[in-house]
Amino acid sequence: MSTREGADDQLELMQGTLDMLILQTLAFGRAHGHAIACSIERRSDEVLQVGHGSLYPALQRLLKLGMIAAEDGVSENNRRARFYRLTAKGRRRLSAEASKWQKLSRAIARILSPPAEENS
């Protein structure tokens, strides 16, 4: 997964980020891989781009860890697809990871903000 800033300016996100974004996407209900990728891209205002080369290994990893479950079905355009859903274990992991990310992002925002004038 990368961020879209420009062809020469793509950044790889921290390991575990894609897993958390997949879990968050599945918190809204079951979805197939392509729908998960599209949702992450759309909800990030197209800043985050999810390639198949990173999405499907992440889905397999989450399946092995018991964070998600999968079942075969038919997509909205009448094609066979594998649908993923969040498990109770995945829901607990999402809650813990989201809390860590919120704390981290608040800390980084404080560092990036201009320091408040101190009265000396």
Secondary structure as UniProt FT lines:
FT   STRAND          2..3
FT   HELIX           7..9
FT   TURN            15..16
FT   HELIX           17..26
FT   TURN            27..28
FT   STRAND          31..32
FT   HELIX           33..43
FT   TURN            44..46
FT   STRAND          48..49
FT   HELIX           52..64
FT   TURN            65..66
FT   STRAND          68..74
FT   TURN            76..77
FT   STRAND          80..86
FT   HELIX           88..112
//
